[in-house]
Structure formats: structure tokens, C-alpha cells
């Protein structure tokens, strides 16, 4: 668990590229999800631009959103209540 915690706090350029490819994101798709330019993502991955400290948390959030979309199930009690009202 310690390594996960460390990764959330400090993402290296190699970590970012690996995460992006593993999760099926192109640079353009990831840029759109994070509301940055594709060039910014490319610069993060090459190390020519510093990766912001919050990026690990943002990537974890994207993973959670993607997992929820795939499962179709709400993840929180609030979402469960809203989900139940829709049906």
C-alpha cells in the first residue's frame, strides 16, 4: 500500500506513460479528460514539463470513473440513491 500512496503523490514521466497506455488513453484523450493540451501531456511524459503534484489523484479519479462506466453501478451511497430514482 505504501507504494500506491507514494505513486499518488509523485508520478514520474514513465509512470504517466505506462498508466495512460495501460488504461487505453491516447495523449489526446487524456488531455481532454484533464482539460489540458495534448502538448502538455507529451511534455509531462518526456519530462520537459514538471508533472503537477495532484496528477496521481486525478488519474485515480479517472480510473474510478472508467470502472463505474464499465460496471454501470454507482460507487457511493449518494449515487446509489440517485441511481435508484432513475430506474
JOSULBEL-V36515 format. One record per backbone hydrogen bond with DSSP energy under -0.5 kcal/mol. NH is the residue of the N-H (numbers start at 1). CO is the residue of the C=O. Records with the same first field share a line. If there is no record, write none. Layout:
NH = CO, CO
This chain:
5 = 1
6 = 2
7 = 3
8 = 4
9 = 5
10 = 6
12 = 10
16 = 12
17 = 13
18 = 14
19 = 15
20 = 16
21 = 17
22 = 18
23 = 19
24 = 21
25 = 20
30 = 26
31 = 27
32 = 28
33 = 29
34 = 30
35 = 31
36 = 31
41 = 37
42 = 38
43 = 39
44 = 40
45 = 41
46 = 42
47 = 43
48 = 43
49 = 43
55 = 52
57 = 8
58 = 54
59 = 55
60 = 56
61 = 57
62 = 58
63 = 59
64 = 60
65 = 61
66 = 62
67 = 63
68 = 64
69 = 65
70 = 66
71 = 67
72 = 68
80 = 76
81 = 77
82 = 78
83 = 79
84 = 80
85 = 81
86 = 82
87 = 83
